């Protein structure tokens, strides 16, 4: 096992991906540790999101809020707006909660102990392990989708995910070295992301090609196996886009709990098999003939886009009007930006391309 870990670390020393939150392996071996705030931020953002998408957001967030104290002091609405487009918005809410706990209860310093990290909002077993290993160089084992794939192929495991996770974790734990655990964690994730890829794995250049049981058996491309997913349901709804004569747009802040929690959005009905129309004000609503479609983790959403031009003196029963000059489409979550893109423009001052 130690030989395998050493081989992977040697490969990592020459092939590590450059990440804005990482310390390169030569500096890591010299004792330099990454900022725990950066590792935490990146790991939260990377949950169910690609590295390519996260890099831009990570730079934006750490530019706006360079330290955990800066983030803890930020306005909720500003953080949610900066997160818009990254999806899974509960992560942003937990990001703020966690930052404030770190400042209030830990004097702005992240705990290094795995069990203490698990007590923080939004930090589960994987994130706690990644932070322990990468930020604090402690002996902890990471098991994300990349590592699951590598382990399933290394040992030719055909039992399907997610049930086989405990077995894959045992193999991953056995391979995790005492020395350089942080570099090893990043190495095995890089291996899965760049060589042991879901399709067409590059087995010929893999540092673990010789001992890989699935390569020897010719089964690498079909692993890991997964339990078949159930058919994704479809939910329907109405979304209401009202604009006053002075150009202001009607928006509302969605409830903290639930989908798009805490985000600015166009008012909408319930999202269900049989939604009930719920216009936010009394107006001459017209069906735009457009349908905004968006996919969440567990369902597909289809929103019928209703539009209305309203006078300046009309007050809504829900939400508030945002002046034209203060309306920032990029602050909307992706589902609502799709709605915005479908609404006919009165003028050319706000265009989809500008976002």
N, C-alpha and C positions, 0 to 999 in steps of 0.2 A: 504494500500500500504506500509506503514511504517513497519507493522508487517511482510509482505512478505520480504521486504528488510533486516530486522533484522534477519529473519530466514536464509536467504541465507548467510549473513555475518557470522553468527554463524557456519554454515556449512563450509564456506571458512576458518575460523580460524583453523579448524581441518583437512581440506582436500586440502588446496592450493597446486597446483603443484609447484615443485621446478624448477625455471627457472634461467639461469645465469644472466639475466637482471633484475630480480625481487628483491624487498625487501620483506622478509617474513611478514605475517600479524602481528605477535607479535611486530616486529620492526617498522612496518608501524604505528601501533596504538600508539607506543611510540614517533612518530613524525619524524622518519627517512624517507627521500624521496629518490627514486632511481635517478640515474644519467640521466638527460633528454637525453643525447647523447645515452645512452644504450637503453632507451625506443624508441627513434626515430629509431635507427639502427634496433632493433628487429622488430618494426612494419613495416618498409619498407620491410625487408626480409620476413616477414610472409604473405605478400600479395600473395595470391594464392599458398602458399607453406606450407608444414606441419611443425609443431614444431620440429619433430624429425630431419628433414633435416636442419632446420635453426640453431639449437643449435651448430652444428659443425662449420658452417660458421660464426656465431656470435663470437664464441671464436677465430676463426682465424683472423677475421677483427679487433676485439678489442685488440688482441695480437699484430698485426702489426701496428695498428693505435689506440692507447689507448684514444685519445681525438679527438674532432672535428677539432682542429687545425692540428693535425697530419694527419688526413684524407684529409683536405683541401690542404695540402702541398704535398700529394702523387702524383706520376706520374699516369696519366690516364691508361696507359697500365698495370701498376702493379695492380691497383684496378680492372680493367676488367678481368685480369687473375685470381685474387683471387676469383672473383665472378663466374668464369666459372663453369658450372654444376648446378647453382642455378636457371637458366632460367629467362625469362622476363627481358632482359638485359637493357631495358630502366630504370629499377629501379636503376641499378648501375650508369648509367650516371646521373640520377637525384640525387643520393646520393652524388656524387662529386659536382654537381652544388649547392646543398643545403648547403653542408659543407662550400663551398667557400663563399656563401652569408652570412652564419652565422658569419664567421670570418671577412669578409670585411665590413659588414653593421651592425653587432650586437656585435662586439668585442668578438666573440667566445662564446656568451651566447645565448641560445635558448630563444625566447620570450615565455612567459607563457600564453598570451592571445590567445584564439581560433582564432579570426579573423586575428591576426598577423601571426599565424602559417599557416593559409590557403594561405598566400601570398608567402610562400616559395616553391621552386621547388620540385615537386614530392609529396607534402603533400595535400591530399584531405580531405573531411569532416570526414571520419572515422579516419584517422591518426591524424588529428588535435584534434578530440574529445578524442582519446585514450591518446595522449600526455598531453592534458589539465587535464584529470582526473587522470591518473596514475603518471605522472611526477610531476604535480603541484597541485594535490588534488583539482582541481576546479570542480564545478558542470557541468559535460558534459556527454552526453549519447553516448555510443558506440553501433554500430549496425553492427556486422559482420555476417558471415553465421551461426555461433553458436547461436548468440543472436536472429537472425531471426527465427531459428528453435524453440528455447525455447519460444519465444513470440507466434508463431503460435500455438504451442501446449497448452500453458497456457490458451489461449483464444479461442481455437478451431477454428482458422481462416482457411477457405478453399479456399479463393481467391488465385490465383497463384502468385508466384514471377515471374518477378520482380515488377509487377504492384502494389502489395500490400505492398511494402516497407514503404510508408508513414504511413499506418495504423499501421504496426508493430513498427515503430519509435515512434508513439504516446504512445503506450503501454509501450515501453521501457523507454521513458522519464518519464512517470507517476511512474514507479518503482524506478527510480534512486534517491537515497537519497541525502540529503544535506551533511550529515556526512559520511565520508569515501567513497567518490565517486570513488576514485582510486581503493580501495580494492573491491568495489562493481563491478566495470567494469571488473576486473579480475575474480571475483567470478562468474558472469553470463556467461563469456566466458568459464571458467573451467567447469561449470555445463553442458554446451552444448557439450564440448569436451569429458567429462568423463562419464556422466550419461545420459543426454538427447541426445544421439548419433543418427546419421541418421538411423541406423538399430539397432533393438533390444534394445530400450531405457530401462535403468534399473529403471523403475518407482518405484519399491518397496523400493529403498533406496534413492529416490529423496527428498530433503527437501521441495519441492513444490508439492509433490504427491497429497495431499488432495485437494488443490484449483485448480489443473490442470483440465481444462474443457475437454481437449482431452482425458486424462486418464479416466475421468468419462464416456465419450461418446464412449470409445474404438477406437478412431481414431488416437491416437498418432503416431503409426507407419507409417501412410500414409501422415503425415504432415512434413514440409510444402509442399504444392503442387507447381509445377513449370510449366510454359508455355512450351510446347514441343519444343525442339530445332530443328532447321533445320538440314538437313543432312550435315555433314562436308565435304566440297569439298576436292579434291585431286589436288595438284600441282606437276608438274614434273620439272626436271632440270638435268643438267650435272655438275659434280664436277670433278676438275682436280687435280690429285696428281702427281707432278713431283719431282723426286729426282736426284740430280747430282751424278756424279761418286765419288765425295768426300763425299757423304752422306748427303749433305745439302737438306733441304725440301723447296719447294716453297709455301709461304704463302702470304696473303694480309690482310690489315686492312680494314674491311668493312666500308662503309660510316656511319657517325655518326647517321644519321636518317635512320630508317627502322629496320628490323629484324636483330638481332645480331650486332646492330650498335656499331662500335668502337672495335669489337672483331677481334682477329686474326683468320683467317679461310683459308681453301684451296680455291683457286679461283673457281668460279662457273658461270654458265650461269644465265639467268633470271629464275625465278620460276613461271611457268604458265601452262596453258593447253597445249600449243604448244611451248616449249622452243626452243630458237635458240642456237646452239652450239657456244661457245665462248672461245676457248682455249687461255690461257694466254701467250703462246709462240709457235713457230713453232717447232713441235717435232713429233715423230712417236707415236701418241696417240693410245693406245689399250683399247678396252672395257674389263674391268676386269671380266665382267660377274656378278658383284655384284651390288646390289642396296641398298643404305642407306635409311632407313625410319625413319622419325621423325615427331612427332605431335606437332604443335604449337596450340595456342588458337583457331584459326579460320580455320585451314586447316591441312591436312596431306601432308607431303612432301616426295617425292620419288626422290632420286638423283642417276642417273646412274654414277658409279664410273669409270672414265677414268684415266689410268696410263701411265707414260712415264719415261724412264731413259734418262737423258740428259747429254751432256758433260759439263765440268766445265766452258767453255768459252761462254756458251749460255746465252744471256740476255733476261729476260722476258719483255713483253710489259705491264704486270700488276704484281704487287706484288714484292716480294724480296725473295731471298734465305736465309734461316736461317741455320747456321752451325749445323751439327749433334749434337755437344756437347751442343749447346744452345737450341735445340728443346725440349720443355716441353709439351708433349701431354695433361697434365692436365690443361694447360692454354687455350686449345681450348674449345669452347662451345660444349654442349652435342651432337648437330647434327653433328659437325665436328669430334668429338671423335668417333662417330659411323662410319664415313667414314674411319678414321685412323685404326680402328679395322678390317676393311675389306681388307686393303691393304696388300699384301704379303710382309713379311719382308726379307730383304737381310741377316740380322744377328739377334742375340738374345739380342742385347744391349738395345732395347726399346721394351717392351712387354705390352700388354693391362693390364695384372695383376698388373704391377708395379704402375699403376695409382690409 
